[in-house]
Amino acid sequence: MSALGDLARVRVQGFVKYEPQPGVTYPEVLIIDDPLRARLRSVALGVGGAMLGLITYVVLAPWVVTGVAGVFWLAEGSPSTFMPWAHQVTNTFSEPSGMVATQLGLATLIPISMALVLLVHRFHPRWLHSVQPGFRWRFAFVTGAVALLVLGAVWAISRIGQSWTVQPEPAFWGFVLAILLTSPLQAAAEEYFFRGYLLQAIHTTAPNSPWFGVVGSAAIFALMHGTQNLPAFLYRFVFGVLAGWLVVKTGGLEAGIAAHVANNVIAFGWAALSGTMVATRTTTATTWAELAVSLAGFAGFAAVAVVIARRMQVATTTPGVRFGATDEV
């Protein structure tokens, strides 16, 4: 296993041509400090890489979803004609198999993002995790626990006056397993692509301010959710902006992933417990009141996550310049 790992590292390193400049923030990682020719190259790769990533996902994810659904369909004894069955379970989450297949399809955004950083931009994929570089597991676990507490409390408060009827889904434990195993992958995948690769790639086209990458990636994230009313669109857009702001302020994806995972586990967990999984999966609308409460929760978590990052002194810039706990990004 060690030999295989060493071989993989050598293969990856063979594609690496650039390293980030020292002391730069997360959005600036893919910018090359070279003459005009390299600057134009960065812009072209930023636009082209973003388009290539979206196209690759649109082509690859359905194959993964169909393949995983096919395995479940065979395991269940081919209960009906495959394609109508697969379409129904993946689009409505009427069965745990539909959730697993769909969320594993979304998880393809992780290898897609890493491949783009390595093969298109020629940087090591470890810079996609954070400016450390690498994934900061301790920070992720701490912010994950805080996200569950903060977002869970806000969600509970938002339900005051509503029904708390417990009527578990028929396949409740199957849903619990699907949520615990695949929701973190799905949430992390969206963060890796939208707040990770896409934010960095868009930033290369307008490097004077991180907000172009933050807002641009958030807009694409919201639009990718398809048909939705205005509050639902703004919910996803503003969440994307807050998650992007967290990336800039904390130097990595961990806090955004924590918020995304906590949100999805709470939403789908209650859906499984209350028998509303199909309704939760297929909803395309939210109210202005729900929008305000949810975004207040995300904003509160983001503020706490930044404080935690400073207390833990997590890196907010690439190695080369030391920043103290009170320095601004």
C-alpha positions in Angstrom: 0.0 0.0 0.0 2.9 2.4 0.9 4.5 1.6 -2.5 1.3 2.4 -4.3 0.9 5.6 -2.4 4.5 6.6 -3.2 3.9 5.9 -6.9 0.7 8.0 -6.9 2.5 10.9 -5.3 5.3 10.7 -7.9 2.7 10.6 -10.7 0.9 13.6 -9.3 4.1 15.5 -8.8 5.0 14.9 -12.4 2.1 17.1 -13.5 2.9 19.9 -11.0 4.5 22.9 -12.7 3.6 25.8 -10.4 3.4 26.7 -6.7 1.4 29.5 -5.2 3.1 32.7 -4.4 4.1 33.1 -0.7 1.7 34.9 1.6 -1.3 35.0 -0.7 -4.9 34.3 0.3 -7.0 31.3 -0.9 -8.6 32.9 -3.9 -5.1 33.9 -5.2 -3.6 30.4 -5.2 -3.9 29.8 -8.9 -2.5 33.1 -10.0 1.0 32.9 -11.5 3.4 35.8 -10.9 4.8 35.9 -14.4 4.8 38.4 -17.3 1.8 39.3 -19.4 1.8 36.1 -21.3 1.3 34.1 -18.1 -1.4 36.5 -16.9 -3.4 36.0 -20.1 -2.8 32.2 -19.7 -4.3 32.3 -16.2 -7.4 34.2 -17.5 -7.9 31.7 -20.3 -7.4 28.7 -18.0 -9.7 30.2 -15.4 -12.6 30.6 -17.9 -11.8 27.4 -19.8 -11.3 25.4 -16.6 -14.6 26.5 -15.2 -16.5 25.6 -18.4 -14.6 22.3 -18.6 -15.5 21.4 -15.0 -19.2 22.1 -15.5 -19.3 20.2 -18.8 -17.5 17.2 -17.2 -19.9 17.1 -14.3 -22.9 17.3 -16.6 -21.6 14.4 -18.6 -20.1 12.2 -15.9 -22.5 12.6 -12.9 -25.5 11.0 -14.7 -23.5 7.9 -15.5 -22.5 7.5 -11.9 -26.1 8.1 -10.7 -27.4 5.6 -13.2 -24.7 3.0 -12.4 -25.2 3.2 -8.6 -29.0 3.1 -9.1 -28.6 0.1 -11.3 -26.7 -1.8 -8.5 -29.6 -1.1 -6.1 -32.2 -2.1 -8.8 -30.5 -5.4 -9.3 -30.1 -6.0 -5.6 -33.9 -5.4 -5.1 -34.7 -8.0 -7.8 -35.4 -5.6 -10.7 -38.8 -4.4 -9.2 -39.9 -2.7 -12.4 -38.6 -1.2 -15.7 -35.2 0.3 -14.8 -35.1 3.8 -16.2 -38.6 4.9 -14.9 -37.7 3.4 -11.5 -34.3 5.1 -11.4 -35.7 8.4 -12.5 -38.4 8.3 -9.8 -36.1 7.3 -6.9 -33.3 9.7 -7.7 -35.6 12.7 -8.4 -37.8 12.2 -5.3 -35.7 10.3 -2.8 -38.6 8.0 -2.3 -36.1 5.3 -1.4 -32.6 5.5 0.3 -31.1 4.1 -2.9 -32.2 7.3 -4.8 -30.4 9.5 -2.2 -27.2 7.4 -2.3 -27.1 7.4 -6.1 -27.8 11.1 -6.5 -25.3 12.2 -3.8 -22.6 9.9 -5.1 -23.2 11.5 -8.5 -22.6 14.9 -6.9 -19.5 13.6 -5.2 -17.8 13.4 -8.6 -17.2 17.1 -8.2 -14.4 16.4 -5.8 -12.2 14.4 -8.3 -13.2 16.8 -11.1 -12.1 19.8 -9.1 -8.8 18.2 -8.1 -8.1 17.0 -11.7 -8.7 20.6 -13.0 -6.2 22.0 -10.5 -3.6 19.4 -11.4 -4.1 18.8 -15.1 -5.3 22.2 -16.3 -3.6 24.7 -14.0 -0.7 22.4 -13.1 -0.8 23.1 -9.3 -0.8 20.4 -6.7 -4.4 19.5 -5.6 -3.5 19.9 -1.9 -3.9 23.7 -2.5 -7.6 23.1 -3.1 -8.1 22.1 0.6 -6.6 25.2 2.2 -3.6 27.5 2.1 -1.8 25.3 4.8 -1.8 23.4 2.3 -3.9 20.3 3.0 -7.1 19.6 4.8 -7.2 20.9 8.4 -9.1 18.1 10.2 -9.1 19.6 13.7 -10.5 22.9 12.5 -13.1 21.0 10.4 -14.3 18.9 13.3 -14.5 21.9 15.7 -16.5 24.0 13.2 -18.6 21.0 12.3 -19.7 20.6 15.9 -20.4 24.3 16.2 -22.4 24.3 12.9 -24.6 21.5 14.2 -25.3 23.5 17.4 -25.8 26.9 15.8 -27.8 25.8 12.7 -29.7 23.2 14.7 -30.8 25.8 17.3 -31.8 28.3 14.6 -33.7 25.5 12.8 -35.6 24.5 16.0 -36.5 28.1 16.7 -37.8 28.6 13.2 -40.2 25.7 13.7 -41.9 27.2 16.7 -45.6 27.0 16.2 -45.3 24.3 13.5 -46.1 20.6 13.9 -43.6 18.2 15.4 -45.3 15.1 14.2 -42.9 12.1 14.1 -43.9 9.7 11.4 -40.7 8.0 10.2 -40.2 7.0 6.6 -40.8 3.3 6.0 -37.1 2.8 5.2 -36.0 5.1 8.1 -32.8 3.4 9.0 -31.8 3.1 5.4 -32.2 6.9 5.1 -30.2 7.4 8.3 -27.4 5.4 6.8 -27.6 7.2 3.5 -27.6 10.6 5.2 -24.6 9.8 7.4 -22.5 8.2 4.6 -23.3 10.3 1.6 -24.6 13.7 2.7 -21.1 14.8 3.9 -19.7 13.7 0.5 -22.3 15.6 -1.4 -21.9 18.8 0.7 -18.1 18.6 0.5 -18.2 18.1 -3.2 -20.2 21.2 -3.8 -17.8 23.2 -1.6 -14.8 21.8 -3.4 -16.1 22.8 -6.8 -18.0 26.1 -6.2 -16.1 27.6 -3.2 -12.9 25.8 -4.1 -12.0 25.4 -7.7 -14.6 27.8 -9.2 -13.8 30.6 -6.8 -10.1 30.3 -7.5 -10.5 30.0 -11.2 -12.9 33.0 -11.5 -10.6 35.0 -9.3 -7.7 34.6 -11.8 -9.8 36.6 -14.3 -10.2 39.6 -11.9 -7.4 39.3 -9.3 -7.8 42.8 -7.7 -10.7 41.7 -5.4 -11.7 38.4 -4.0 -15.4 39.4 -4.3 -15.5 38.7 -8.1 -14.7 35.0 -7.4 -16.9 34.8 -4.3 -20.0 36.4 -6.0 -19.5 34.7 -9.3 -19.2 31.2 -7.9 -22.2 31.8 -5.6 -24.3 32.9 -8.6 -23.4 29.8 -10.6 -24.1 27.6 -7.5 -27.6 29.1 -7.1 -28.4 28.8 -10.8 -27.3 25.2 -10.9 -30.1 24.3 -8.5 -32.6 24.7 -11.4 -36.2 25.8 -11.1 -36.8 27.8 -7.9 -38.7 30.8 -6.6 -36.8 34.1 -5.8 -36.4 33.5 -2.1 -35.0 30.0 -2.8 -32.6 31.4 -5.3 -31.5 34.1 -2.9 -31.1 31.5 -0.1 -28.6 29.5 -2.2 -26.9 32.7 -3.6 -26.4 34.3 -0.2 -25.3 31.0 1.4 -22.7 30.8 -1.4 -21.5 34.3 -0.7 -21.2 33.6 3.0 -19.4 30.3 2.4 -17.1 32.1 0.0 -16.4 34.8 2.5 -15.6 32.1 5.0 -13.1 30.6 2.6 -11.3 34.0 2.3 -11.3 34.7 6.0 -10.3 31.2 7.2 -8.0 30.3 4.3 -9.7 27.0 3.3 -12.9 25.0 2.7 -13.4 23.4 6.1 -15.8 25.8 7.7 -17.9 26.0 4.6 -18.1 22.3 4.4 -19.0 22.1 8.1 -22.0 24.5 7.5 -23.1 22.7 4.4 -22.9 19.2 6.0 -24.8 20.4 9.1 -27.5 22.0 7.1 -28.1 18.9 4.9 -28.0 16.5 7.8 -30.5 18.5 9.8 -32.8 19.0 6.8 -32.7 15.4 5.6 -32.6 14.0 9.1 -35.9 15.7 10.0 -37.4 14.7 6.6 -36.6 11.0 7.3 -38.0 11.3 10.9 -41.2 13.2 9.8 -42.0 11.2 6.7 -41.4 14.2 4.4 -38.4 13.1 2.4 -40.1 13.4 -1.0 -41.5 16.9 -0.2 -38.1 18.0 1.1 -36.3 16.7 -2.0 -38.7 18.1 -4.6 -39.4 21.5 -3.1 -38.5 24.4 -5.3 -39.8 27.3 -3.1 -39.2 28.9 0.2 -40.7 31.8 2.0 -39.1 35.2 2.7 -39.4 34.5 6.5 -37.7 31.1 6.1 -35.0 32.8 4.0 -34.3 35.5 6.7 -34.1 33.0 9.5 -31.9 30.5 7.6 -29.5 33.2 6.5 -29.3 34.7 10.0 -28.2 31.2 11.2 -25.6 30.9 8.5 -24.3 34.4 9.2 -24.1 33.7 12.9 -22.2 30.5 12.3 -19.8 32.3 9.9 -19.0 34.9 12.5 -18.3 32.3 15.1 -16.2 30.2 12.6 -13.9 33.2 11.9 -13.4 33.7 15.7 -12.5 30.0 16.0 -10.1 30.3 13.2 -8.3 33.1 14.9 -8.3 31.4 18.3 -6.9 28.2 16.6 -4.5 30.4 14.6 -5.3 28.5 11.4 -3.4 29.7 8.3 -5.1 32.3 6.2 -2.3 32.8 3.7 0.1 30.5 1.9 3.5 29.8 3.7 6.1 32.5 3.4 4.6 35.4 5.4 3.4 34.9 9.0 0.1 36.4 10.0 -1.0 36.8 13.6 -4.4 35.9 14.9 -5.7 39.4 14.5 -4.4 40.1 11.0 -7.0 40.8 8.3 -7.1 39.0 5.0 
